[in-house]
Amino acid sequence: MMQDKATILDAFANIIGSQYVLTDPSDTQLYQQDWRGRYQGAAVAVLMPGSTQEVAALVKECARHGVAIVPQGGNTGLVGGAIAPADHPAVLLNVSRMNRVRHVDANNNSLTVEAGCILANVREVADEHQRQFPMLLGSVGSCQVGGLISTNAGGTGVLRYGNMRELVLGVEAVLPDGRIWDGLRGLRKDNSGYDLKQLFIGAEGTLGIVTAAVLKLFPRLTVSATAMMAIRSVQDAVSLLRFMQDQLGNRIEAFEIMSREQIEIVTTYGHDIQSPIDLDEPWYILTEIADSAPQWNAAAELEHVLEAAFERDLLTNAVVATDVAKADRIWALRHNISEANKTAGFTISNDTSVPVSRLPQFIERVSQRINDQIEAVTLCNAGHIGDGNIHVIAVLSRDHYTTPEHCEEAAARVNLIVHEASVELGGSISAEHGIGKMHVARLERFKPELDLEMMRTIKRAFDPLNLMNPGKIFLASGQPAAEHAAPLARTPCA
Ligand SMILES: Cc1cc2nc3c(=O)[nH]c(=O)nc-3n(C[C@H](O)[C@H](O)[C@H](O)COP(=O)(O)OP(=O)(O)OC[C@H]3O[C@@H](n4cnc5c(N)ncnc54)[C@H](O)[C@@H]3O)c2cc1C
């Protein structure tokens, strides 16, 4: 238990300087609320260390006083993972000041950066060295390396490069007892025992604090072409992807799907965003192909492949962007979804995955159940069809859902429908956003018991005092496990 708050805050100030121990609500509010505005944290202070050694000293101090630590980066997470609990004395440990590039090794195609580096800056540094770091998502200007690693972020590049798990060569982390683990190795092959860095990737800050990482770089792309295509069904999207992969190999940089309803919300509520194509089909694909070989004519190749797809009746209309500005306008449709939906109504966004081949069945099943069971809802879909991760997004009308309780009750019903359908089809309840605070009870309900037991064993081994981000991934002690009490039978894959 936290004994003397003033004494502990003094101890923190002695380590990092009082200007980096924020306690005034006007200073802390920015950090205490999540990006969607759904969760309000109750941290006694926001700590902003400037180095790994300072993080280690703060963690030791917290362990000594039984204060829980919630690591935080850009606070763009979508599942309430970086929000401090109210039932336990806790601090937010924000790593934003740790934003140095420690080393660029262009010949090893690797970059060593601190956890507080913003993704956009990492991409710029790679570019300055004629390399690219391919992670790309809507929060590129705010999310940080430590957060990307801790959520095992995905984004639009997973089809070609994999998610964060595949883009990290090494990790440096402060363990819950304050020791510093130096796993900053830039190796692509290392079979000397367990791959410990992988434990921190996707751990959502429950096993320690990521302070730096070695990231994988790739040859810089020099030619690219972007297109937007109209298609009739999700099944056509799956067939079109397969056809394009047969024609273009791994030069497909992104292959994203959006439903017509989703595009209409973005063009209505986004700032000056228009569709370059008539919206007369139910589904649209946004794709980019790219290569590092400058002699490759990407635009001609894309046009050729799209013509062939049109002849096979896989699409009904398409536009190819002829310059970067037009390509950016197409991608603005995709990258402004979260912002536009937030304005359009109370948004319930799901982040499930199923095998790509089962996506048509999944969308049909979910759409039918939501439209049958939920009132005053606009159902949208958008996501990374190439990796089986379509976000089912229900936008609730603010005229109909007038109280937070009414919204939350509908959100719970929508989420259950989506989670059940994904598990029925052999999928996961979280593809890329993580579990955070939002899905803890659901994880207990849907994850097999042996998986949970192994996860709890790892958590106990690293953090026996349960001070690292308590209540995230795992239920907090004392938290009702209502969903756990009546587990849903795992239906066999259809
Ligand atoms: C507009 C928008 C679009 C998005 N699109 C995508 C998308 O396409 N794909 C996708 O995967 N995600 C997406 N996200 C979610 C989010 O941006 C990512 O999850 C991102 O990785 C979070 O990074 P962050 O620095 O903001 O982390 P935070 O939100 O600060 O933290 C996220 C989690 O990581 C933990 N954490 C943070 N830093 C550390 C650290 N140094 N050590 C240990 N734990 C830490 C926190 O405790 C928390 O559990 C989107 C978010 C927004 C707002």
The ligand as an SDF file (V2000), in Angstrom:
LIG
                    3D

 53 58  0  0  0  0  0  0  0  0999 V2000
   -6.4100    6.7910  -35.4150 C   0  0  0  0  0  0  0  0  0  0  0  0
   -5.8480    5.4940  -34.8990 C   0  0  0  0  0  0  0  0  0  0  0  0
   -5.5820    4.4540  -35.7790 C   0  0  0  0  0  0  0  0  0  0  0  0
   -5.0480    3.2510  -35.3130 C   0  0  0  0  0  0  0  0  0  0  0  0
   -4.7880    2.2520  -36.2090 N   0  0  0  0  0  0  0  0  0  0  0  0
   -4.2340    1.1060  -35.7710 C   0  0  0  0  0  0  0  0  0  0  0  0
   -3.9340    0.0580  -36.6990 C   0  0  0  0  0  0  0  0  0  0  0  0
   -4.2030    0.1410  -37.8890 O   0  0  0  0  0  0  0  0  0  0  0  0
   -3.3320   -1.0550  -36.2190 N   0  0  0  0  0  0  0  0  0  0  0  0
   -3.0160   -1.1950  -34.8970 C   0  0  0  0  0  0  0  0  0  0  0  0
   -2.4440   -2.2160  -34.5310 O   0  0  0  0  0  0  0  0  0  0  0  0
   -3.3280   -0.2290  -33.9920 N   0  0  0  0  0  0  0  0  0  0  0  0
   -3.9210    0.9000  -34.3920 C   0  0  0  0  0  0  0  0  0  0  0  0
   -4.2140    1.8950  -33.4850 N   0  0  0  0  0  0  0  0  0  0  0  0
   -3.9730    1.6750  -32.0400 C   0  0  0  0  0  0  0  0  0  0  0  0
   -2.6610    2.2990  -31.4950 C   0  0  0  0  0  0  0  0  0  0  0  0
   -2.2170    3.3910  -32.2300 O   0  0  0  0  0  0  0  0  0  0  0  0
   -1.5850    1.2980  -31.4460 C   0  0  0  0  0  0  0  0  0  0  0  0
   -2.0140    0.2770  -30.5940 O   0  0  0  0  0  0  0  0  0  0  0  0
   -0.2210    1.8240  -30.9150 C   0  0  0  0  0  0  0  0  0  0  0  0
    0.6530    0.7360  -30.9790 O   0  0  0  0  0  0  0  0  0  0  0  0
   -0.2250    2.3610  -29.5080 C   0  0  0  0  0  0  0  0  0  0  0  0
    0.9830    3.0770  -29.2820 O   0  0  0  0  0  0  0  0  0  0  0  0
    1.0790    4.1770  -28.1370 P   0  0  0  0  0  0  0  0  0  0  0  0
    2.4860    4.6550  -28.0620 O   0  0  0  0  0  0  0  0  0  0  0  0
    0.0580    5.2230  -28.3220 O   0  0  0  0  0  0  0  0  0  0  0  0
    0.7610    3.2860  -26.8600 O   0  0  0  0  0  0  0  0  0  0  0  0
   -0.1720    3.6200  -25.6010 P   0  0  0  0  0  0  0  0  0  0  0  0
   -1.5610    3.8520  -26.0220 O   0  0  0  0  0  0  0  0  0  0  0  0
    0.4540    4.6660  -24.7700 O   0  0  0  0  0  0  0  0  0  0  0  0
   -0.0900    2.2130  -24.8320 O   0  0  0  0  0  0  0  0  0  0  0  0
   -0.6350    1.0580  -25.3810 C   0  0  0  0  0  0  0  0  0  0  0  0
   -0.3070   -0.1370  -24.4780 C   0  0  0  0  0  0  0  0  0  0  0  0
    1.0950   -0.3650  -24.4560 O   0  0  0  0  0  0  0  0  0  0  0  0
    1.6180   -0.1990  -23.1290 C   0  0  0  0  0  0  0  0  0  0  0  0
    2.8840    0.5250  -23.2770 N   0  0  0  0  0  0  0  0  0  0  0  0
    3.0800    1.7290  -23.8770 C   0  0  0  0  0  0  0  0  0  0  0  0
    4.3850    2.0380  -23.8580 N   0  0  0  0  0  0  0  0  0  0  0  0
    5.0110    1.0260  -23.2220 C   0  0  0  0  0  0  0  0  0  0  0  0
    6.3680    0.7640  -22.8790 C   0  0  0  0  0  0  0  0  0  0  0  0
    7.3460    1.6050  -23.1910 N   0  0  0  0  0  0  0  0  0  0  0  0
    6.6570   -0.3810  -22.2210 N   0  0  0  0  0  0  0  0  0  0  0  0
    5.6800   -1.2600  -21.8900 C   0  0  0  0  0  0  0  0  0  0  0  0
    4.3770   -1.0570  -22.1910 N   0  0  0  0  0  0  0  0  0  0  0  0
    4.0590    0.0630  -22.8480 C   0  0  0  0  0  0  0  0  0  0  0  0
    0.5600    0.5520  -22.3580 C   0  0  0  0  0  0  0  0  0  0  0  0
    0.6040    0.2610  -20.9730 O   0  0  0  0  0  0  0  0  0  0  0  0
   -0.7110    0.0620  -23.0270 C   0  0  0  0  0  0  0  0  0  0  0  0
   -1.0780   -1.1740  -22.4820 O   0  0  0  0  0  0  0  0  0  0  0  0
   -4.7840    3.0910  -33.9270 C   0  0  0  0  0  0  0  0  0  0  0  0
   -5.0540    4.1410  -33.0500 C   0  0  0  0  0  0  0  0  0  0  0  0
   -5.5980    5.3230  -33.5130 C   0  0  0  0  0  0  0  0  0  0  0  0
   -5.8650    6.4220  -32.5250 C   0  0  0  0  0  0  0  0  0  0  0  0
  1  2  1  0
  2  3  1  0
  2 52  2  0
  3  4  2  0
  4  5  1  0
  4 50  1  0
  5  6  2  0
  6  7  1  0
  6 13  1  0
  7  8  2  0
  7  9  1  0
  9 10  1  0
 10 11  2  0
 10 12  1  0
 12 13  2  0
 13 14  1  0
 14 15  1  0
 14 50  1  0
 15 16  1  0
 16 17  1  0
 16 18  1  0
 18 19  1  0
 18 20  1  0
 20 21  1  0
 20 22  1  0
 22 23  1  0
 23 24  1  0
 24 25  2  0
 24 26  1  0
 24 27  1  0
 27 28  1  0
 28 29  2  0
 28 30  1  0
 28 31  1  0
 31 32  1  0
 32 33  1  0
 33 34  1  0
 33 48  1  0
 34 35  1  0
 35 36  1  0
 35 46  1  0
 36 37  1  0
 36 45  1  0
 37 38  2  0
 38 39  1  0
 39 40  1  0
 39 45  2  0
 40 41  1  0
 40 42  2  0
 42 43  1  0
 43 44  2  0
 44 45  1  0
 46 47  1  0
 46 48  1  0
 48 49  1  0
 50 51  2  0
 51 52  1  0
 52 53  1  0
M  END
$$$$
